[in-house]
Amino acid sequence: MANIISDETIEYVGILAKLELSEEEKEQAKKDMANMLDYIDTLNELDTSGVEPMSHVFPVNNVFREDVVTNEDDREEILANAPEAKDGAFVVPKTFD
Protein backbone atom coordinates (compact mmCIF):
# COMPACT_ATOMS: atom_id res chain seq x y z
CA MET A 1 0.00 0.00 0.00
CA ALA A 2 2.84 2.37 -0.71
CA ASN A 3 1.85 5.79 0.56
CA ILE A 4 3.90 8.44 -1.21
CA ILE A 5 4.68 11.61 0.69
CA SER A 6 5.57 14.63 -1.43
CA ASP A 7 8.46 17.00 -0.81
CA GLU A 8 5.91 19.78 -0.36
CA THR A 9 4.19 17.88 2.45
CA ILE A 10 7.49 17.37 4.28
CA GLU A 11 8.36 21.03 3.77
CA TYR A 12 4.96 22.11 5.12
CA VAL A 13 5.19 19.82 8.16
CA GLY A 14 8.69 21.18 8.81
CA ILE A 15 7.36 24.74 8.72
CA LEU A 16 4.50 23.86 11.07
CA ALA A 17 6.90 22.15 13.48
CA LYS A 18 9.41 25.00 13.08
CA LEU A 19 12.13 22.55 12.07
CA GLU A 20 15.03 23.09 9.70
CA LEU A 21 15.60 19.70 8.11
CA SER A 22 18.56 18.70 6.00
CA GLU A 23 17.93 16.83 2.76
CA GLU A 24 18.81 13.53 4.46
CA GLU A 25 16.40 14.28 7.32
CA LYS A 26 13.66 15.15 4.83
CA GLU A 27 14.13 11.85 3.03
CA GLN A 28 14.04 9.94 6.33
CA ALA A 29 10.92 11.85 7.39
CA LYS A 30 9.24 10.92 4.10
CA LYS A 31 10.01 7.24 4.72
CA ASP A 32 8.83 7.45 8.34
CA MET A 33 5.56 9.17 7.41
CA ALA A 34 4.92 6.64 4.63
CA ASN A 35 5.51 3.80 7.11
CA MET A 36 3.07 5.37 9.59
CA LEU A 37 0.39 5.75 6.92
CA ASP A 38 0.94 2.15 5.76
CA TYR A 39 0.46 0.98 9.36
CA ILE A 40 -2.76 2.98 9.64
CA ASP A 41 -3.95 1.37 6.41
CA THR A 42 -3.38 -2.08 7.92
CA LEU A 43 -5.42 -1.04 10.97
CA ASN A 44 -8.25 0.02 8.64
CA GLU A 45 -8.43 -3.58 7.39
CA LEU A 46 -9.60 -4.79 10.82
CA ASP A 47 -13.28 -5.65 11.28
CA THR A 48 -14.55 -3.28 13.96
CA SER A 49 -18.25 -3.62 13.23
CA GLY A 50 -18.99 -5.08 16.70
CA VAL A 51 -16.75 -2.71 18.64
CA GLU A 52 -18.40 0.13 20.53
CA PRO A 53 -16.74 3.52 19.89
CA MET A 54 -14.94 5.03 22.86
CA SER A 55 -13.07 8.19 23.65
CA HIS A 56 -10.55 6.52 25.96
CA VAL A 57 -9.35 2.96 26.52
CA PHE A 58 -9.85 3.26 30.28
CA PRO A 59 -13.20 4.02 31.90
CA VAL A 60 -13.47 7.71 32.69
CA ASN A 61 -15.24 8.62 35.92
CA ASN A 62 -15.94 11.97 37.50
CA VAL A 63 -13.47 12.24 40.38
CA PHE A 64 -14.75 15.53 41.73
CA ARG A 65 -16.59 15.63 45.03
CA GLU A 66 -19.83 17.45 45.65
CA ASP A 67 -19.33 21.14 46.30
CA VAL A 68 -20.50 21.32 49.90
CA VAL A 69 -19.75 24.22 52.23
CA THR A 70 -18.04 22.77 55.29
CA ASN A 71 -16.88 25.86 57.15
CA GLU A 72 -19.05 28.21 59.13
CA ASP A 73 -19.30 31.98 59.10
CA ASP A 74 -16.42 32.74 61.47
CA ARG A 75 -15.66 36.22 60.15
CA GLU A 76 -15.44 37.70 63.65
CA GLU A 77 -12.90 35.09 64.70
CA ILE A 78 -10.79 35.75 61.59
CA LEU A 79 -10.96 39.52 61.96
CA ALA A 80 -9.92 39.21 65.59
CA ASN A 81 -6.38 38.55 64.32
CA ALA A 82 -6.34 41.57 62.00
CA PRO A 83 -4.34 44.63 63.03
CA GLU A 84 -7.29 46.76 61.89
CA ALA A 85 -10.79 45.94 60.68
CA LYS A 86 -13.76 48.00 59.53
CA ASP A 87 -17.27 46.96 58.44
CA GLY A 88 -16.37 43.25 58.55
CA ALA A 89 -13.25 43.56 56.36
CA PHE A 90 -9.51 44.00 56.76
CA VAL A 91 -8.18 47.55 56.59
CA VAL A 92 -5.01 47.74 54.51
CA PRO A 93 -2.79 50.61 53.39
CA LYS A 94 -3.67 52.38 50.14
CA THR A 95 -1.81 51.06 47.11
CA PHE A 96 -2.65 54.02 44.84
CA ASP A 97 -4.30 57.41 45.10
C-alpha positions as a printed NumPy array, in Angstrom:
array([[  0.   ,   0.   ,   0.   ],
       [  2.839,   2.367,  -0.708],
       [  1.851,   5.793,   0.556],
       [  3.895,   8.436,  -1.215],
       [  4.682,  11.613,   0.69 ],
       [  5.567,  14.631,  -1.43 ],
       [  8.46 ,  16.998,  -0.815],
       [  5.905,  19.784,  -0.362],
       [  4.191,  17.879,   2.452],
       [  7.49 ,  17.372,   4.278],
       [  8.364,  21.029,   3.767],
       [  4.961,  22.109,   5.115],
       [  5.193,  19.821,   8.159],
       [  8.694,  21.175,   8.811],
       [  7.363,  24.736,   8.716],
       [  4.497,  23.86 ,  11.071],
       [  6.895,  22.149,  13.477],
       [  9.414,  25.   ,  13.08 ],
       [ 12.133,  22.555,  12.071],
       [ 15.027,  23.092,   9.703],
       [ 15.598,  19.699,   8.108],
       [ 18.561,  18.697,   6.   ],
       [ 17.928,  16.83 ,   2.757],
       [ 18.812,  13.528,   4.459],
       [ 16.397,  14.28 ,   7.318],
       [ 13.661,  15.151,   4.83 ],
       [ 14.132,  11.846,   3.027],
       [ 14.044,   9.942,   6.328],
       [ 10.919,  11.85 ,   7.392],
       [  9.235,  10.924,   4.103],
       [ 10.008,   7.241,   4.717],
       [  8.829,   7.449,   8.342],
       [  5.557,   9.169,   7.409],
       [  4.917,   6.641,   4.631],
       [  5.509,   3.796,   7.115],
       [  3.065,   5.366,   9.59 ],
       [  0.388,   5.745,   6.919],
       [  0.939,   2.154,   5.758],
       [  0.457,   0.985,   9.356],
       [ -2.76 ,   2.977,   9.642],
       [ -3.948,   1.37 ,   6.411],
       [ -3.378,  -2.077,   7.923],
       [ -5.422,  -1.041,  10.97 ],
       [ -8.245,   0.015,   8.642],
       [ -8.429,  -3.585,   7.392],
       [ -9.604,  -4.794,  10.818],
       [-13.281,  -5.651,  11.276],
       [-14.547,  -3.275,  13.96 ],
       [-18.25 ,  -3.621,  13.234],
       [-18.994,  -5.082,  16.698],
       [-16.753,  -2.713,  18.645],
       [-18.399,   0.127,  20.526],
       [-16.741,   3.525,  19.889],
       [-14.943,   5.034,  22.862],
       [-13.07 ,   8.195,  23.648],
       [-10.552,   6.518,  25.96 ],
       [ -9.345,   2.959,  26.523],
       [ -9.852,   3.261,  30.281],
       [-13.203,   4.021,  31.901],
       [-13.468,   7.707,  32.688],
       [-15.239,   8.625,  35.918],
       [-15.936,  11.973,  37.503],
       [-13.467,  12.241,  40.377],
       [-14.75 ,  15.532,  41.733],
       [-16.586,  15.625,  45.031],
       [-19.828,  17.45 ,  45.65 ],
       [-19.328,  21.143,  46.305],
       [-20.497,  21.318,  49.898],
       [-19.746,  24.218,  52.232],
       [-18.04 ,  22.774,  55.293],
       [-16.878,  25.863,  57.151],
       [-19.049,  28.215,  59.13 ],
       [-19.3  ,  31.977,  59.103],
       [-16.423,  32.736,  61.47 ],
       [-15.664,  36.218,  60.151],
       [-15.441,  37.702,  63.651],
       [-12.904,  35.087,  64.696],
       [-10.79 ,  35.745,  61.59 ],
       [-10.964,  39.523,  61.956],
       [ -9.921,  39.208,  65.595],
       [ -6.379,  38.545,  64.322],
       [ -6.345,  41.568,  62.   ],
       [ -4.338,  44.631,  63.029],
       [ -7.287,  46.76 ,  61.891],
       [-10.794,  45.94 ,  60.683],
       [-13.76 ,  47.997,  59.527],
       [-17.269,  46.959,  58.444],
       [-16.37 ,  43.246,  58.551],
       [-13.25 ,  43.557,  56.355],
       [ -9.508,  44.002,  56.76 ],
       [ -8.184,  47.548,  56.594],
       [ -5.009,  47.745,  54.509],
       [ -2.788,  50.612,  53.387],
       [ -3.671,  52.385,  50.136],
       [ -1.813,  51.061,  47.113],
       [ -2.649,  54.021,  44.839],
       [ -4.302,  57.411,  45.097]])
